[in-house]
Amino acid sequence: MTSHDGVAVGEALAAYAEKEGIKFFQVSFLDIKGVQRAKLVPASAIKTVAASGAGFAGYATWFDLLPAHPDVVAVPDPKSVIKLPWRPEVAWVASDMYMGGKPLEQAPRRVLKKQIERAAASGYTLKTGVEVEFMLLEPGKPGPDGKLGCPRIPGDDVNPKPCYEINLLMNRYEVLKQIIDYLEILGWGCYQADHEDANAQFELNFLYDDVLVTADRIAFYRYMVCEVARQHGLVATFMPKPFADKTGNGQHMHFSLWNLTGTQPLFENEDGSGDEYGLNELAINFLGGVVEHVQAMAAITNPNVNSYKRLGAGSTDSGATWAPTKCTHGGNDRTHMVRVPDHPHYEFRLADMAANSYLLAAVLLGAGLNGIEAKADPGPRMKIPCSEVPADVGKPIPSNMLDALRAFEADQKLMETLGMDFSKAYLNFGIGSGVSTLRT
């Protein structure tokens, strides 16, 4: 980060503060485990802070650093700034991380930006739209020892097949309306909200956009939903599988490559040629890369022990888990890991809401670009539900976090794609000490 860059960032944010009446900035970032960190910076100090970055002790967060390391500094990105709709004198801003004057290569936003740069060198940009699932729970009641119990499903949402039920949707009208109002203020193009398959589970959708824009938005959205829920006396959880007998919280990603200006989709040919869904060879090869790397990708798309309770679950109260059981792809069929909805793009259904929004996008884009370079073949598109696919067709998805981490470590190509600094750090935080031979 050069001094000139810092000055320009500070000037841009100071001008934004003056125009929008901002008194404070939340200079924010996600660490490797997806925990959102921030410092509250007065607008009067933003020029100074932007010039040098907001300092953090990296060891105190989930970065693979020691107490002896110098501070990591968060340099805010003015293009990401968002005024808090519920507290308009405060603005949230995503940051890029540096240490010793150089980019911190293990920082998730950095990992994604490197893949974006790689795609741009070939004339591509990735657009994504993410389905964010969450539950609105009642706070736990105090027990005999005075400690709060676990949050629980509200008593007015107990039907065994609650998906899309209008009464259950409207029971949370005030919460959903507030979130939608905020999304409209932000201009994200919210176009629908629904009650999902699990009791107390909801999903609100907003428009497709550039992959970095979407990743920043998901980071902010999670924070916003938790705040709105709190204001209504509820607890929002994005946990992959909060209840054994309920559907888990997925993070389904819709994606396609576009030209650098974002005006021409590249997964379909201009003359309309392509396969039965309009997808061309570029799309097929991209998917081939995802299929090739998927077992290693699971360590990032499904990054904790609870993730595998969603993937390996038995039937739920509603009768389905809506989570993939193996690496297959099909048409408009939600039983497969990848499906083709009603337009020439893909929906990746493996990831859950524990996944870091930057790392999910980075690993998907990195694997897809590897597939394009290798002209990878994803195998045949399934014409039958996943449950009817022969046992020897389709790679198995890791059944636990340990196997996923081992698959990640064994996939040297994917680790190099994401960067060895990041990959080693990620493995060092792997659940189960000693999993990685790369531990230092």
Buried (B, 14 or more C-beta within 10 A) or exposed (E): BEEEEBEBBBBBBBEBBEEEEBEBBBBBBBBBBBEBBBBEBEBEBBBEBBBBBBEBEBBEBBBBBEEEBEBBBBBBBBEBBBBBBEEEEBBBBBBBBBBEEEBBBBBBBBBBBBBBEBBEEEEBBBBBBBBBBBBBBBBEEEEEEEEEEEBBBBEEBEBEEBBEBEEBBEBBEEBBEBBBBBBEEBEBEBEEBBBBBBBBBBBBBBBBBBBBBBBBBBBBBBBBBBBBBEEEEBBBBBBBBBBEEBBBBBBBBBBBBBEEEEEEBBBBBEEEEBBEBBBBEBBBBBBBBBBBBBBBBBBBBBBBBBBBBBBBBEEBBBEBBBBBBBBBBBEEBBBBBBBBEEEBBBBBBBBBBBBBBBBBBBBBBBBBBBBBEEEBEBBEBBEEEBEEBEEEEBBEBBEBBBBBBBBBBEBEBBBEBBBBBBBBBBBBBBBEEEBBEBEE
